[in-house]
Amino acid sequence: MKVLLVDDNVALRHQIAEQLFANGFEVEQADNGLSGLNKAKSSSFDIVVTDFKMPIIDGVKLSENLINDLNYQAQQILILTTDTSAQAIFNIEKLKLEWLAKPVEFEQILAAIQHADEGAAA
């Protein structure tokens, strides 16, 4: 399974990428939403795991672009966020996106990816 991992926090992004790789995933990384969008335009991904707050294009705007312009399904996108305000959650949930609050355990990310994959296969 091919995963696009988008996060401006280098250390966290590398940590998650290493864990995904160790669990058999093919992982490409991007450091902001625009870079992630460009990677998604040039390659196909089964799952996109993205941070919420990032420079240039945030995770919600990236998700909107993936869904509206590149035909991704909401269940293919997982948002990781430190912002659990009502407005942030509203913006995430209006797109019907799955989300996890940071700090997040890798097992939670893995479970969300597996759940998304099961939903895509159904």
Wavefront OBJ file of the C-alpha trace (Angstrom):
o trace
v 0.000 0.000 0.000
v 1.353 3.396 -0.998
v 1.071 6.226 1.558
v 1.663 9.942 1.101
v 2.749 11.448 4.419
v 2.493 15.247 4.644
v 3.724 17.100 7.729
v 5.922 20.161 8.257
v 7.373 18.669 11.462
v 10.439 16.881 10.086
v 11.126 14.727 13.146
v 7.517 13.542 13.469
v 7.210 12.948 9.720
v 10.370 10.817 9.670
v 9.296 8.886 12.762
v 5.893 8.026 11.262
v 7.457 7.236 7.869
v 9.948 4.813 9.454
v 7.176 3.049 11.342
v 5.002 2.815 8.221
v 7.937 1.446 6.216
v 8.681 -1.105 8.944
v 5.050 -2.254 8.645
v 5.338 -2.868 4.909
v 4.039 0.410 3.509
v 5.607 2.282 0.617
v 5.926 5.888 1.851
v 6.492 9.199 0.102
v 6.925 12.335 2.185
v 6.094 16.004 1.706
v 6.810 18.921 4.041
v 3.755 21.065 3.259
v 0.378 20.863 1.566
v 1.543 22.267 -1.764
v 4.379 19.756 -1.992
v 1.942 17.003 -1.062
v -0.531 18.121 -3.703
v 2.196 18.144 -6.351
v 3.243 14.606 -5.375
v -0.385 13.464 -5.558
v -0.684 14.985 -9.037
v 2.329 13.026 -10.278
v 1.721 9.716 -8.496
v -1.213 7.757 -7.123
v -1.527 6.976 -3.405
v -3.796 4.583 -1.557
v -3.816 6.706 1.614
v -2.834 10.286 2.453
v -1.858 11.058 6.057
v -1.580 14.804 6.550
v -1.036 17.324 9.296
v -3.782 19.905 9.817
v -1.693 23.062 10.323
v 1.044 23.565 7.726
v 2.518 26.431 5.754
v 1.408 27.258 2.203
v -1.566 24.840 2.066
v -3.024 23.322 5.247
v -4.318 19.786 5.586
v -7.980 20.669 5.017
v -7.242 22.628 1.836
v -4.973 19.804 0.647
v -7.805 17.345 1.309
v -10.304 19.525 -0.573
v -7.951 19.608 -3.560
v -7.370 15.855 -3.441
v -11.114 15.164 -3.329
v -12.301 17.801 -5.806
v -9.452 17.823 -8.322
v -7.820 14.383 -8.100
v -10.839 12.176 -7.286
v -9.617 10.924 -3.923
v -12.274 9.635 -1.571
v -12.605 11.072 1.937
v -11.854 7.651 3.463
v -8.406 7.748 1.787
v -7.374 10.770 3.875
v -6.349 10.893 7.538
v -5.770 14.241 9.275
v -3.449 14.516 12.290
v -4.025 17.620 14.374
v -3.109 19.407 17.578
v -6.031 21.792 17.018
v -9.166 20.217 18.455
v -11.168 23.436 18.570
v -14.785 23.284 17.453
v -13.943 25.241 14.271
v -11.045 22.956 13.324
v -13.086 19.806 13.869
v -16.005 21.310 11.932
v -13.687 22.024 8.975
v -12.334 18.469 9.058
v -15.681 16.751 9.526
v -17.506 18.755 6.849
v -15.324 16.855 4.353
v -16.138 13.582 6.178
v -12.454 13.046 6.929
v -11.041 10.736 9.565
v -8.848 12.561 12.110
v -6.666 11.857 15.107
v -5.553 14.292 17.796
v -1.816 14.709 18.362
v 0.108 13.434 20.171
v -0.891 10.202 18.515
v 0.379 6.667 18.979
v 1.524 4.899 15.835
v -0.947 2.066 16.533
v -3.789 4.606 16.155
v -2.451 5.711 12.766
v -2.041 2.110 11.670
v -5.584 1.229 12.766
v -7.002 4.267 10.917
v -5.116 3.334 7.741
v -6.321 -0.266 7.944
v -9.885 0.946 8.541
v -9.627 3.265 5.518
v -8.277 0.440 3.369
v -11.165 -1.825 4.416
v -13.629 0.958 3.555
v -12.050 1.489 0.148
v -12.204 -2.232 -0.605
v -15.907 -2.467 0.308
l 1 2 3 4 5 6 7 8 9 10 11 12 13 14 15 16 17 18 19 20 21 22 23 24 25 26 27 28 29 30 31 32 33 34 35 36 37 38 39 40 41 42 43 44 45 46 47 48 49 50 51 52 53 54 55 56 57 58 59 60 61 62 63 64 65 66 67 68 69 70 71 72 73 74 75 76 77 78 79 80 81 82 83 84 85 86 87 88 89 90 91 92 93 94 95 96 97 98 99 100 101 102 103 104 105 106 107 108 109 110 111 112 113 114 115 116 117 118 119 120 121 122
